[in-house]
């Protein structure tokens, strides 16, 4: 399709022309033709022209000036310099400069008029342009029809492969393959990025090239064209074309450009549909967690419409986008949208059929739990493990956000979902206080804190700390922290001194000595079960209030 200097040389008017230098570069593409009238012609060139000249305009140039003249033409990507033969010899410096700057220099017989060269070139360029326009319209109409017919991403990809005769694949932002026309194209290793490639340097749409190695094709190497496709919801994807069968020509690139536009429109359409679906899902979730289900049959019908199965047992799990960096705060709108997308994408990756909704910076998941033969700790551990994997997936994509997780208890019917949701909220709030902004906290693991959570006034809470423990808390000596830690560990080990010593990494006698000092300071009776219960509760209250004070 591309008209080159090589094609020009086979024309009737050029049959007696001689290529004096730059033989290796006769594949240069031609985009125009002009006659040189003055030595400053480079100022008026657009690029890709064939220059016709008798060299009269530069007849007085010395060797250095001639070299500079050729260099300026090369800067404008002149395809070839055609010189009409005359009595004077063409200087070797001019020919060497042509070779150096990849510009063929061709001598035309004196009896061949310039118009006999110009008209055929202009005719070929015009015909090529008409052909490209016709092809562009045909391809544009074809991809538009696919979009209007709602054929989806796969049909667009397969149509592009059919048009360009090379395998095509679509990858998501993490370079996981979504759809491919050639399985071997799905796995590759990048050898190097190609920052400039002459044959595709003129492509107008965003793209880059890379050389890759295909493990499933005996590690053979090949070129790929990568076209990033980004839509309004930051859902970036990558269109990859592997030049396995042949190199892409001009018409192939027209097809690639139209396919990229069609894919972008398809992604925008999918985003619009997803937004409507998301609102519908949020409304259904709101009914479930608020306990305002007016009709069981109606809520099941709504759930079925969006592919949700409400049969079985569920635990409410909340994912909270908790923290933004200073950079995010400065650009909150765009990056907040991106953070929501990343969190949803991570949750959906691990729970592809999950019941997921979004409210502000909170993602609500009704996590289906198979209670058959599983203990309470078993399903809790499973959810905790998956939740941590989701946190890590988000962190790999962005260091600017942190995700905190709260897990409610399992309920057996949808009428109890509000209870599990409230527990997940309590787990979030207490988890932030006790374990930080990137914690995964299950309500079932909160113990006494579940009761303390409902007492809002810290002054009231402090009244439940027994006097004996207050004595230790008010003991302002250097070893107060060691004594407090020893008491806490001793009680957590059910008053087993040996086990407490192991956890504290101290000698058995050290623990005995510290417990004696605690008795002296506080008057505690470790044999009084009621007092020990009060002390345990008091330690929990102290821990809770201390963490709350640190956050203020």
Secondary structure, DSSP 8 states (H G I E B T S, - for coil): ---BHHHHHTSGGGTT-EEEE-GGGTT-B--EEEE--STTGGGG--SSEEEEE-SGGGTT--HHHHHHHHHHHHHTT--EEEEE--SS---HHHHHHHHHTT-EEEEE-TTS-THHHHHHHHHHHHHHHHHHHHHHHHHHHHHHHHHHTT-HHHHHHHHHHHHHSS-EEEE-TT--EEEESSGGGGS-EEEEEES--GGGTT--S--EEEEEEEGGGTTEEEEEEEEEE--TTS--EEEEEE-SSS---HHHHHHHHHHHHHHHHHHHHHHHHHHHHHHHHHHHHHHHHHT--S-HHHHHHHHHHTT----SEEEEEEEEEEEE-HHHHHTHHHHHHHHHHHHHHHHHHH-TT-EEEEETTEEEEEEEE--TT--HHHHHHHHHHHHHHHHHHHHHH-SSEEEEEEEEEEESSGGGHHHHHHHHHHHHHHHHHHH-TT-EEEGGG-TTHHHHTT---HHHHHTTS-HHHHHHHT--STTHHHHHHHHHHHHHTTT-HHHHHHHHTS-HHHHHHHHHHHHHHH---TT-HHHHHHHHHHHHHHHHHHHHHHH-
